[in-house]
Amino acid sequence: MALSLTEARAAAAAAAGCPVDHSAAATTGAVEAGSHHGYEPFDLKDPFPAYAELRANEPVMYDERIDCWVVTRYEDVKSTFENWETFSSENAQAPVRERGPQATEIMRDGGFTAYSGLSARMPPEHTRIRAIAQRAFTPRRFKALEPTIRENTRQALQEMLANPGRAGDFFSQVAYDIPTITILTLLGVDTSLVPTYKRWSDSRAAMTWGNLDDEEQVPHAHNLVEYWQECIALVTEAHHSGGDNLIADLVSAQGDGAEISDHEIASLCYSLLFAGHETTTTLIANCIRVLLSHREQWEHLVDDPSRIPSAVDEVLRFSGSIVAWRRRALADTEIGGVAIPKGANVLLVMGSANRDVAVFENPEVFDITRSDARNHLSFGFGIHYCLGNMLAKLQAKIALEETIAAVPGLQLVDGADIDFRENLSFRVPLSVPVTWEA
């Protein structure tokens, strides 16, 4: 006998061990059958109402569409990040959608063997590599980069402000290139290749965290092969020529006896050349987007730029670049009193945790004077806490300082309907349309 859609969804939830009977909830009218409380994994335009529904009604929910237990309360997300011995990061970089046969063949034949730099590695391997990387990823390097970041920001702003009609897209004209130039400079890569690395990074995001069918994966598979071969070439070049950059530092450390292989250095490049700009571009864009949409907060910064660091943390809390990250249970365990079986995938929704009323007062209110904004989880927590967090916040701070100095009257286009990239984890605005007076 055929099952109705409601019955089929309820059966799937029960088979997966979901603690809520969706069919019963639908009968009472509390939750629409199969609605997952409104949560749509890849639709990030405005996920926050669904996050609130999940926190209130089913803070640990199995979602069969992505084969993940979706975790939305702050303490549950934080404690799961912290408990790396039970919740492995081994699936953090795994494709959400299985690679199709043609993409798999392209990547195999192209010698694609890239692995995570750090985020998907576990101790003791993670501990060993991170300790070596930290020697090269130093505040000294960040400070040396600051004048270049500032000059690049000023130049990008002036080019945008030269637009006829006094209108532009802050995302594509200012935020898009600056972090890429920064990370390429840090790693000693030709900065004229910004468009190439952006293309490769877009493919990495789509292939790992996107929802592509087999045919859509093919061009991205070719891009990832090119990307990985370039990372290998950069390590080879560092062996031959040295230099004053992060890759050369890692190669030098290897020569001095540090336990790190060329493949591990190339994998760090593969990760840093993506993570080092993708999320920072989004952070800079979000700083402008969110602040301009809360005009009184923008005016506070214009009046007192010393508040900018606090404003950056509040943007990270209120509208972070990464809203969700994955883990895998290594044993039968539980989260928030809900049983999680060994081998289960877990999706930690930091974008929800950052708006948990149990931690943040009036969490749906954007307030740059908030004293506890730094408690956000947008950089993760525990041993995998983002290595580049200081560099990301530095670039956002400079972008806000220079924008306020150059065009304090900047306005978000009235009524702008901003779309976001469809993605499981990276909440990226597709534009930030702005206007200004002469």
C-alpha positions in Angstrom: 0.0 0.0 0.0 1.4 3.4 -1.0 2.2 5.9 1.6 1.0 9.5 1.5 3.6 12.2 1.4 3.0 13.0 5.1 3.3 9.3 6.0 6.4 8.8 4.0 8.1 11.8 5.6 7.1 10.6 9.0 8.5 7.1 8.3 11.8 8.6 7.0 12.1 10.7 10.2 11.3 7.7 12.4 13.8 5.5 10.6 16.5 8.1 11.1 15.7 8.3 14.8 14.2 11.8 14.6 12.8 12.6 18.1 9.8 14.5 16.7 6.8 12.8 15.0 6.2 15.1 12.1 2.9 13.6 11.1 1.5 14.2 14.6 2.8 17.8 14.6 1.2 18.4 11.3 -2.1 17.0 12.5 -2.1 19.5 15.4 -1.2 22.3 13.1 2.0 23.0 15.1 4.3 22.3 12.2 3.5 21.7 8.5 4.3 18.1 7.6 7.8 17.7 6.2 8.5 21.5 6.7 11.5 20.9 9.0 10.2 24.0 10.8 10.8 26.0 7.6 14.5 25.2 7.5 15.8 24.9 3.9 19.5 23.8 4.0 20.7 25.6 0.8 18.4 28.7 0.9 20.3 31.3 2.9 18.5 34.5 1.9 16.8 34.8 5.3 17.3 31.6 7.3 16.9 33.2 10.7 13.1 32.7 11.2 13.6 29.0 10.6 16.6 29.0 13.0 14.3 30.5 15.7 11.7 27.8 15.0 14.3 25.1 15.4 15.8 26.5 18.6 12.3 26.7 20.1 10.8 23.4 18.8 13.5 20.9 17.7 17.0 22.2 18.6 18.5 18.9 17.4 16.7 17.8 14.3 17.5 15.1 11.8 17.2 16.3 8.2 17.1 13.4 5.7 17.6 15.8 2.8 21.3 16.4 3.8 21.7 13.4 6.1 22.6 15.6 9.0 21.5 16.2 12.6 20.9 20.0 12.6 22.0 21.6 15.9 20.8 25.1 16.6 21.2 26.1 20.2 24.4 27.9 21.4 25.5 25.6 24.2 24.9 22.5 22.0 26.9 24.0 19.1 29.7 25.2 21.4 30.0 22.0 23.3 30.0 19.9 20.2 32.8 22.0 18.6 34.8 21.6 21.9 34.3 17.8 22.1 36.6 16.9 19.2 37.3 13.4 20.6 33.7 12.4 20.0 32.7 14.7 17.1 35.3 14.5 14.4 35.9 17.2 11.8 36.8 14.5 9.2 33.6 15.4 7.1 34.1 19.2 7.2 35.4 19.3 3.7 33.5 16.3 2.2 31.1 17.1 -0.6 27.5 17.6 0.6 26.4 16.0 -2.7 28.3 13.0 -3.9 30.5 13.6 -6.9 29.2 12.2 -10.1 31.1 9.7 -12.2 32.4 12.2 -14.8 33.6 14.7 -12.2 35.2 11.9 -10.3 37.1 10.7 -13.4 38.2 14.3 -14.3 39.6 14.8 -10.8 41.3 11.4 -10.6 42.9 11.7 -14.0 44.0 15.2 -13.1 45.9 14.0 -10.1 43.6 15.8 -7.6 44.6 14.6 -4.2 44.1 17.8 -2.2 43.1 17.4 1.4 42.1 19.9 4.1 44.8 22.2 5.4 43.5 22.0 9.0 39.7 22.1 9.3 39.1 18.5 8.5 42.2 17.1 10.2 42.2 15.6 13.7 44.9 15.3 16.4 47.7 14.4 16.5 48.0 15.3 12.8 46.0 18.6 13.2 48.1 19.5 16.3 51.4 19.0 14.5 50.5 20.9 11.3 48.7 23.8 13.1 51.7 24.4 15.4 54.0 24.7 12.3 51.5 26.9 10.4 51.2 29.2 13.4 54.9 30.0 13.2 54.4 31.5 9.7 50.8 32.9 10.2 52.0 35.6 12.6 50.8 39.1 13.7 54.1 40.4 12.2 53.0 39.4 8.8 49.5 40.9 9.3 51.0 44.2 10.4 53.3 44.3 7.4 50.3 43.8 5.2 48.2 46.6 6.7 49.5 49.5 4.5 48.8 47.5 1.4 45.3 46.5 2.5 44.6 50.2 3.3 45.9 51.4 0.0 44.0 48.8 -2.0 40.8 49.7 -0.1 41.2 53.4 -0.9 41.9 52.7 -4.5 38.8 50.4 -4.8 36.6 53.0 -3.1 37.8 55.8 -5.4 37.2 53.7 -8.5 33.6 52.9 -7.3 33.0 56.5 -6.3 34.0 57.5 -9.9 30.9 55.6 -11.2 28.5 57.8 -13.2 25.2 58.2 -11.5 26.7 57.9 -8.0 25.7 54.3 -7.7 27.7 51.1 -7.4 27.9 47.5 -6.0 30.1 47.5 -2.9 30.4 43.7 -3.1 31.9 43.5 -6.6 33.7 46.8 -6.7 35.3 47.0 -3.2 34.9 43.8 -1.1 35.5 41.3 -3.8 39.1 41.8 -4.7 40.8 43.2 -1.5 41.0 40.0 0.6 42.1 38.0 -2.4 45.0 40.4 -3.1 45.9 40.2 0.6 46.0 36.4 0.8 47.9 36.1 -2.5 50.4 38.6 -1.2 50.7 36.7 2.1 51.4 33.4 0.2 53.7 35.0 -2.4 51.4 34.5 -5.3 51.1 36.8 -8.4 48.3 39.2 -7.5 47.4 39.6 -11.2 45.8 36.2 -10.9 42.9 37.4 -8.7 40.2 36.5 -11.2 41.7 33.0 -11.6 41.7 32.3 -7.9 38.2 33.7 -7.6 37.1 31.3 -10.3 38.8 28.3 -8.6 37.3 29.4 -5.2 33.8 29.6 -6.5 34.2 26.1 -7.9 35.5 24.8 -4.5 32.5 26.3 -2.7 30.1 24.9 -5.3 31.6 21.4 -5.3 31.9 21.0 -1.5 29.0 22.9 0.0 26.7 23.3 -3.0 23.8 21.2 -4.4 25.0 20.4 -7.9 23.8 17.7 -10.2 26.3 15.5 -12.1 26.4 17.7 -15.2 26.8 20.9 -13.2 29.8 19.5 -11.4 31.9 19.0 -14.6 33.3 22.5 -15.2 34.0 22.8 -11.4 35.9 19.6 -11.4 38.2 20.9 -14.2 38.8 24.1 -12.1 39.7 22.1 -9.0 42.3 20.1 -10.9 43.9 23.4 -12.1 43.7 24.8 -8.6 45.4 21.8 -7.0 48.1 21.7 -9.6 48.9 25.3 -9.0 49.2 24.7 -5.2 51.7 21.9 -5.9 53.6 24.3 -8.3 53.8 27.0 -5.6 55.4 24.6 -3.1 57.9 23.5 -5.8 58.7 27.1 -6.6 59.3 27.9 -2.9 61.8 25.0 -2.7 63.7 26.5 -5.7 63.5 30.2 -5.0 62.6 30.7 -1.4 61.1 34.2 -0.6 59.5 36.2 2.1 56.1 34.7 2.2 54.1 32.1 4.1 54.7 29.2 1.7 58.5 29.9 1.8 58.3 30.0 5.6 56.7 26.5 5.7 59.2 25.1 3.3 62.0 26.6 5.3 60.6 25.1 8.5 60.5 21.8 6.8 64.2 22.2 5.9 65.0 23.0 9.5 63.4 19.7 10.6 59.7 20.5 11.1 57.5 17.5 10.4 55.5 18.7 7.5 55.4 17.2 4.0 55.1 19.0 0.6 51.6 17.5 0.2 50.6 19.0 3.6 52.0 22.4 2.6 50.2 22.2 -0.7 47.0 21.3 1.2 47.4 24.3 3.4 47.8 26.5 0.3 44.7 24.9 -1.1 42.8 25.8 2.0 44.2 29.2 2.7 43.8 30.4 -0.9 40.1 29.7 -0.5 39.4 30.4 3.2 41.8 33.4 3.3 39.6 35.5 1.1 36.1 33.9 0.6 34.8 34.6 4.0 36.6 37.9 4.4 35.0 39.2 1.2 31.7 38.3 2.7 32.5 39.8 6.1 33.4 43.2 4.5 30.3 43.1 2.3 28.1 42.2 5.3 29.6 45.0 7.4 28.4 47.5 4.8 25.1 45.8 4.1 24.1 45.3 7.7 25.3 48.7 9.0 23.6 50.7 6.2 20.4 48.8 6.7 20.6 49.9 10.4 21.2 53.5 9.7 21.5 54.7 13.2 24.3 52.2 13.9 26.2 53.5 10.8 25.8 57.1 12.1 27.2 56.0 15.4 30.4 54.7 13.6 30.6 57.9 11.6 30.5 59.9 14.8 32.9 57.6 16.6 35.1 55.3 14.4 36.7 53.8 17.6 33.6 51.6 17.8 34.5 49.8 14.6 36.1 46.7 16.2 32.9 46.2 18.2 30.8 46.7 15.1 32.8 44.0 13.3 32.1 41.5 16.0 28.4 42.4 16.1 28.3 41.8 12.3 29.9 38.4 12.8 27.3 37.6 15.4 24.3 39.0 13.6 25.2 38.0 10.0 28.3 35.8 9.9 30.0 34.6 6.7 29.7 31.0 7.7 26.4 29.9 9.2 26.9 26.2 9.5 29.8 23.6 9.8 29.9 19.8 9.9 31.1 17.2 12.3 30.7 13.3 12.5 30.0 11.3 15.6 32.7 8.8 16.3 30.6 6.9 18.9 27.0 6.6 20.0 26.4 9.8 21.9 23.9 12.6 22.4 23.5 16.3 21.9 21.0 18.2 24.0 19.6 15.0 25.3 19.0 13.6 21.8 20.6 10.3 20.9 23.1 10.6 18.0 24.3 7.3 16.5 27.9 6.5 15.7 28.8 7.6 12.2 26.1 10.3 12.0 26.8 13.6 10.3 26.1 16.7 12.5 25.5 20.2 11.1 26.4 22.9 13.7 24.4 26.0 12.9 26.5 28.9 14.2 24.2 31.4 12.5 21.4 30.2 14.8 23.6 29.8 17.9 24.6 33.5 17.6 21.0 34.5 18.0 20.2 32.3 21.0 18.3 34.3 23.6 19.8 32.1 26.3 23.1 33.8 25.6 22.5 37.1 23.9 19.9 39.6 25.2 17.5 40.7 22.4 19.5 38.7 19.9 17.5 39.7 16.9 18.5 43.3 17.5 21.7 44.6 15.8 23.5 46.6 18.3 27.2 47.6 17.9 27.4 48.6 21.6 26.6 45.1 22.7 29.2 44.1 25.3 29.1 40.3 24.6 29.2 40.2 20.8 32.7 38.7 20.9 31.1 35.5 22.3 29.8 34.7 18.8 30.7 31.3 17.3 31.3 32.5 13.7 35.0 31.4 13.8 34.1 28.1 15.4 35.3 27.0 18.8 38.0 24.7 20.3 41.0 23.3 18.6 39.7 24.2 15.1 39.1 27.9 15.9 39.8 29.9 12.7 43.6 30.5 12.3 43.0 33.6 10.2 40.5 35.4 12.4 42.8 38.3 13.2 43.5 39.0 9.6 39.9 38.8 8.6 38.9 41.3 11.3 41.8 43.6 10.4 40.6 43.8 6.8 37.0 44.5 7.8 38.2 47.2 10.2 40.3 48.9 7.6 37.4 48.6 5.0 35.1 50.4 7.4 37.6 53.0 8.4 38.3 53.9 4.8 34.7 53.8 3.7 33.6 56.1 6.5 36.4 58.5 5.8 35.7 58.6 2.0 31.9 58.5 1.9 30.2 58.9 5.3 26.9 59.5 3.5 26.9 56.1 1.8 23.4 54.6 1.5 22.1 51.2 0.7 19.8 51.4 -2.4 16.3 51.9 -1.1 14.3 48.8 -1.2 17.2 46.6 -2.4 16.2 43.0 -2.5 19.6 41.2 -2.0 19.9 37.6 -2.9 22.4 35.1 -1.4 24.3 32.2 -2.9 22.6 28.9 -2.5 25.0 27.0 -0.2 24.9 24.8 2.9 27.5 26.9 4.9 28.7 30.1 3.2 26.1 32.9 3.4 27.3 35.2 0.6 25.4 38.2 -0.7 25.3 38.4 -4.5 25.5 42.2 -4.4 25.4 45.2 -2.0 23.9 48.0 -4.1 24.8 51.5 -2.8 24.4 55.1 -3.6 25.9 58.4 -2.5 25.6 62.1 -2.9 28.1 64.1 -4.9 
